[in-house]
Amino acid sequence: MKPFGLAVCLLLFLFIFGMPTGYSIDPTDARFEYGSEDVSQFTDFFTMEASAVGGGIESYNPLGQEPSSVYFGDRSTSYYSYQTTYSGANSLWIMGSSNWAQRVVCPMGAYLSLLAYTTAGGRADFYEIYPDGRLLRNTYTLYPGYSRLIVEADEVGRHILFFVLNNQPSNAVIIDVSSSIWPPTSGSGSSG
């Protein structure tokens, strides 16, 4: 896709699905400074140690490891309700040890597992919008069903990620990266 066409698609995507309210991609915007207390709510979703997968894609089967809940922003539902309601669409999740979510807060340098679901698999374009508005695109070959990809929280601020496979976009996930030190040291408080 030509750069102009991609920009139009991204703007259309954000118009249809909505830019998170009150958000500016201006990196000097202080409204998205998160501290250790914010990060501590999401410890289920990240690790500070690099994974052996390291940027590659692996097939993932949730059978026997199903999440107890999946979170759509502030709402949640059981994994089984999600499977019967939303199956068949390209979807993207941030995988925790017991739940999946579409938005998390993590510290700089954390590693997160993304789960991409497709019915048939194939070549997919992954897009990441950085806090300063830069767009990073990578192409991966996804397996039918779930594919797991490890990403690193490499810059403070809001990151928006989604993929497109067979001309169908997935939902977007949001990773808010905090500058706070993790794990917090005693007396560090909630500021980062």
C-alpha angles and dihedrals in degrees: 000000000000117000092248092051091048092052091051091049092050093048090047090048091052091045093051098040095031133240109260107270118262093013128136124182087219103122091214091062104117095195090092100055107129126192135203092278091059092046093048090066089065105042088121089069107052145041130200092219123084116248125234089239089067104181097330127113123248131183113251129200114193092195107129091007099065115154116249090226141007117215124216100188105294094349126081137188136179118274090242093054089048092051094053095042104040107024117131099039125102105260138178127204139177104231121222127183092261107006141035123223142181094216132035140164116224139164125262110274095027122137121225133188116231119198117206117193124201130158098223106017123217139134112338132184112225117203128197121188109204125214091259092052098259115145122219119193127191130173120221134173109236127205121235107269116009126000122188124216127179117220130186124225093233103164134036114250139044120330120191117199134183139144138223122215124172089356091300118117122216123224116277123252124204126217113189107198117207127206090217119120115254127240090027117239119229111275094019093114121196099305121098 
